[in-house]
Amino acid sequence: MALLPRLALGTGHRLSRHIFTPPDLSSLSPFSGGNGGGDPQPQIYHERKIFPYTQKQLYELVADATSYPRFLPFCTDARILRKFPEQPDQPGRRTMDVELTVGFMSFKESYVSKVTCRPYESVEAVAASATPIFKTLNTVWRFQPASAQSPLPAARFPWEGPQQGTSNATAATAPQQDGNARPTLVTLDLSFAFANPVHAAVSATVFGQVSKLMVKAFEERCLEIYGKGTA
């Protein structure tokens, strides 16, 4: 009988250790790799949509890095730290370091992205390695003329009605009087991985739809700046 108190005491001690052990939140996160190490794996998103604006118009909006807080979800501040000189073998291409501040839920962090702009073709932003929130963060916007073979050839903005006597596919490829005003296929590729499994766990529902939110916010920004598209 003397053994029972000792056994009960020992069992209670073991239970108390488990009760006060911090939980492994990485196991709850859909951003973890499932390898047992809790190392968040990159999440990759791809969006494509036709916009009734020219490549030049859309490119200039995304190339204006200081305007990102006005339309990019969770971006609260942006400032250009450094502009790199143009390379002779790559005329027109611009590269700059941009400090971006993101805020969501109770988190707010700043990091530096290297932004590369290829006129009227693409804008790519790659986060620097020393990033508090993100292990990796790559964003690429691409712009190319829309055609009948483009995805979503019938896509139109909700404020636009169908053109009478013209099919959507024909409207997307019909030449314009100025030779340049034609719809543009916008492609967004987004890849990111959180540096901290806790960030990945608590922000899963927020970032799960971030690429769709970016496209929607970009649409609204286009309407604000250019009005209804005519391309």
Secondary structure per residue as TSV (DSSP state, phi and psi in degrees):
chain	resnum	aa	ss	phi	psi
A	1	M	-	360.0	-27.4
A	2	A	T	-68.1	-18.8
A	3	L	H	-76.6	-22.5
A	4	L	H	-64.3	-46.0
A	5	P	H	-60.1	-39.5
A	6	R	H	-65.3	-41.4
A	7	L	H	-64.4	-44.0
A	8	A	H	-63.1	-39.9
A	9	L	H	-65.1	-43.6
A	10	G	H	-65.4	-40.0
A	11	T	H	-64.9	-43.4
A	12	G	H	-60.8	-36.4
A	13	H	H	-65.7	-41.9
A	14	R	H	-66.0	-39.2
A	15	L	H	-64.8	-39.8
A	16	S	H	-64.4	-32.7
A	17	R	H	-64.9	-42.1
A	18	H	H	-69.3	-36.9
A	19	I	H	-62.6	-37.5
A	20	F	T	-97.3	9.4
A	21	T	S	-79.9	125.9
A	22	P	-	-59.6	137.9
A	23	P	-	-71.7	151.9
A	24	D	-	-86.9	95.2
A	25	L	G	-68.7	-20.0
A	26	S	G	-63.8	-27.5
A	27	S	G	-70.6	-17.5
A	28	L	G	-92.3	-8.4
A	29	S	-	-92.5	131.9
A	30	P	T	-72.1	-7.8
A	31	F	T	-91.0	-3.5
A	32	S	B	-82.2	156.5
A	33	G	-	-79.7	-8.0
A	34	G	S	73.7	16.6
A	35	N	S	-98.7	7.1
A	36	G	S	84.1	-10.8
A	37	G	S	-92.4	-9.8
A	38	G	-	72.7	15.9
A	39	D	-	-87.3	112.6
A	40	P	B	-61.3	133.2
A	41	Q	-	-95.7	154.0
A	42	P	-	-61.1	139.1
A	43	Q	E	-104.3	132.4
A	44	I	E	-119.3	129.5
A	45	Y	E	-129.0	146.7
A	46	H	E	-139.6	124.5
A	47	E	E	-128.9	142.6
A	48	R	E	-139.3	135.6
A	49	K	E	-158.2	147.0
A	50	I	E	-90.2	131.2
A	51	F	E	-114.1	141.0
A	52	P	S	-83.2	47.6
A	53	Y	S	-136.9	164.1
A	54	T	-	-79.2	162.6
A	55	Q	H	-57.9	-42.2
A	56	K	H	-60.8	-45.3
A	57	Q	H	-61.2	-47.1
A	58	L	H	-69.7	-41.4
A	59	Y	H	-60.0	-44.2
A	60	E	H	-64.1	-31.2
A	61	L	H	-66.7	-46.4
A	62	V	H	-75.0	-30.8
A	63	A	H	-71.5	-18.0
A	64	D	-	-82.8	84.5
A	65	A	G	-62.6	-31.7
A	66	T	G	-69.4	-13.3
A	67	S	G	-92.1	1.0
A	68	Y	G	-55.4	-40.2
A	69	P	G	-61.3	-17.5
A	70	R	G	-80.6	-16.9
A	71	F	T	-145.7	-11.2
A	72	L	S	-88.7	127.5
A	73	P	T	-58.6	137.2
A	74	F	T	72.2	-3.1
A	75	C	E	-88.9	118.1
A	76	T	E	-105.5	-16.0
A	77	D	E	-160.0	150.7
A	78	A	E	-152.6	132.7
A	79	R	E	-146.0	142.4
A	80	I	E	-82.5	123.6
A	81	L	E	-91.1	-35.9
A	82	R	E	-158.7	137.8
A	83	K	E	-110.8	129.1
A	84	F	E	-90.2	145.4
A	85	P	-	-64.7	149.3
A	86	E	-	-67.7	138.2
A	87	Q	-	-85.6	135.7
A	88	P	T	-59.9	-32.5
A	89	D	T	-83.4	-4.4
A	90	Q	S	-135.2	69.1
A	91	P	T	-62.6	137.4
A	92	G	T	89.6	-21.6
A	93	R	-	-75.7	133.0
A	94	R	E	-117.2	138.1
A	95	T	E	-130.1	137.5
A	96	M	E	-150.9	153.6
A	97	D	E	-94.5	126.2
A	98	V	E	-124.5	127.1
A	99	E	E	-88.4	121.3
A	100	L	E	-114.0	141.9
A	101	T	E	-115.1	127.1
A	102	V	E	-117.5	145.0
A	103	G	E	-140.5	130.3
A	104	F	E	-153.4	140.5
A	105	M	T	53.0	-123.7
A	106	S	T	-99.6	7.1
A	107	F	E	-98.8	142.6
A	108	K	E	-150.4	118.2
A	109	E	E	-140.7	154.3
A	110	S	E	-116.8	146.4
A	111	Y	E	-151.6	168.1
A	112	V	E	-110.2	132.7
A	113	S	E	-117.7	141.2
A	114	K	E	-91.9	115.7
A	115	V	E	-104.3	124.4
A	116	T	E	-115.8	121.7
A	117	C	E	-111.9	120.6
A	118	R	E	-107.3	110.1
A	119	P	T	-47.2	123.0
A	120	Y	T	65.7	5.8
A	121	E	T	-114.7	-50.1
A	122	S	E	-161.8	158.2
A	123	V	E	-134.8	122.6
A	124	E	E	-120.2	133.2
A	125	A	E	-124.0	123.4
A	126	V	E	-122.5	121.9
A	127	A	E	-68.0	144.1
A	128	A	-	-65.7	162.2
A	129	S	S	-66.9	-33.5
A	130	A	-	-87.5	78.3
A	131	T	-	-118.5	122.8
A	132	P	S	-61.9	-40.8
A	133	I	S	-92.2	-46.4
A	134	F	E	-102.8	133.5
A	135	K	E	-72.2	-43.6
A	136	T	E	-141.3	149.1
A	137	L	E	-156.9	107.7
A	138	N	E	-125.1	131.9
A	139	T	E	-131.4	130.4
A	140	V	E	-131.6	121.7
A	141	W	E	-102.9	129.9
A	142	R	E	-123.8	145.8
A	143	F	E	-131.0	127.4
A	144	Q	E	-148.4	153.8
A	145	P	E	-59.0	136.3
A	146	A	-	-78.4	152.6
A	147	S	-	-145.0	176.8
A	148	A	T	-64.1	-21.4
A	149	Q	T	-89.2	-4.9
A	150	S	S	-69.4	152.4
A	151	P	S	-65.2	149.1
A	152	L	S	54.5	52.0
A	153	P	T	-63.5	-19.7
A	154	A	T	-94.8	5.3
A	155	A	-	-66.8	131.5
A	156	R	-	-139.2	154.2
A	157	F	-	-68.2	149.9
A	158	P	T	-62.6	-22.3
A	159	W	T	-86.1	-1.6
A	160	E	-	-105.4	138.7
A	161	G	-	-95.5	167.1
A	162	P	-	-66.8	143.8
A	163	Q	-	-78.4	129.2
A	164	Q	T	-71.0	134.2
A	165	G	T	77.6	5.8
A	166	T	-	-135.0	126.5
A	167	S	-	-73.1	158.7
A	168	N	H	-63.1	-41.0
A	169	A	H	-64.2	-40.6
A	170	T	H	-66.6	-39.3
A	171	A	H	-63.4	-32.0
A	172	A	H	-72.0	-22.4
A	173	T	H	-115.6	-3.6
A	174	A	-	-66.2	132.5
A	175	P	-	-68.5	146.0
A	176	Q	-	-101.0	163.0
A	177	Q	T	-63.5	-35.7
A	178	D	T	-85.0	-0.7
A	179	G	S	76.5	-0.5
A	180	N	-	-133.3	-19.8
A	181	A	-	-81.3	91.2
A	182	R	-	-140.3	155.6
A	183	P	-	-59.6	157.0
A	184	T	E	-124.4	135.1
A	185	L	E	-86.0	117.3
A	186	V	E	-102.0	128.4
A	187	T	E	-117.9	129.0
A	188	L	E	-118.1	122.1
A	189	D	E	-115.5	123.1
A	190	L	E	-127.5	128.6
A	191	S	E	-137.0	129.1
A	192	F	E	-152.4	155.2
A	193	A	E	-143.3	135.3
A	194	F	E	-77.4	144.9
A	195	A	S	-76.2	-26.9
A	196	N	S	-116.2	124.3
A	197	P	H	-58.0	-29.4
A	198	V	H	-66.1	-43.5
A	199	H	H	-58.7	-42.8
A	200	A	H	-62.5	-39.6
A	201	A	H	-69.0	-47.9
A	202	V	H	-78.5	-17.5
A	203	S	T	-107.7	9.3
A	204	A	H	-57.5	-46.6
A	205	T	H	-70.3	-26.3
A	206	V	H	-75.8	-46.4
A	207	F	H	-88.7	-6.9
A	208	G	T	-63.0	-27.1
A	209	Q	T	-115.7	21.0
A	210	V	H	-64.5	-36.5
A	211	S	H	-65.9	-39.8
A	212	K	H	-66.9	-37.7
A	213	L	H	-64.2	-37.0
A	214	M	H	-64.8	-43.4
A	215	V	H	-65.6	-43.1
A	216	K	H	-63.3	-43.3
A	217	A	H	-65.0	-35.1
A	218	F	H	-67.1	-39.5
A	219	E	H	-57.4	-47.0
A	220	E	H	-65.2	-35.5
A	221	R	H	-67.3	-40.2
A	222	C	H	-61.0	-43.7
A	223	L	H	-64.0	-38.4
A	224	E	H	-65.5	-40.3
A	225	I	H	-86.6	-45.1
A	226	Y	H	-106.2	-11.9
A	227	G	-	75.2	-163.8
A	228	K	S	-64.7	133.3
A	229	G	-	-69.2	145.5
A	230	T	-	-118.8	-2.1
A	231	A	-	-74.4	360.0
